[in-house]
Amino acid sequence: VQLQAFGGGLVQAGGSLRHSCAASERTSSNYNMGWFRQAPGKEREFVAAISWGGGRTYYTGSVNGRFTISRDNAKNTVYLQMNSLKPEDTAVYYCAAALYSGSDYGIQRISRYDSWGQGTQLTVSS
């Protein structure tokens, strides 16, 4: 599956932004979807993930309560709504798809994902 990410930009601290990621094919019954980010000089890290049906969501601790992942399977699109943004949220954000294997085990691991979008830059100014 091919993924194309949209969104990103420059936002002031405390502001909001939404990333979108469109898939080239139907992902609702096959793929868990995730968002990762990579800040300058740092390794890529897990941000959030959602199960193929949308019933289960997972977040890294630093964004819990501020970010919301969702998906619209009719549009083959996954979203990451980001509120109360902080300068430390500045990074390139990547969406990714993981072929569902019967469980969500490893959904936070980069190696679990088969396809990646191109990344979009988010800069949060203080």
PyMOL commands that set and color helices and strands:
alter all, ss='L'
color gray80, all
select helices_A, chain A and resi 87-89+110-112
alter helices_A, ss='H'
color red, helices_A
select strands_A, chain A and resi 3-6+9-12+17-23+31-38+45-50+57-59+67-72+77-82+91-99+115-116+120-125
alter strands_A, ss='S'
color yellow, strands_A
deselect
rebuild
show_as cartoon
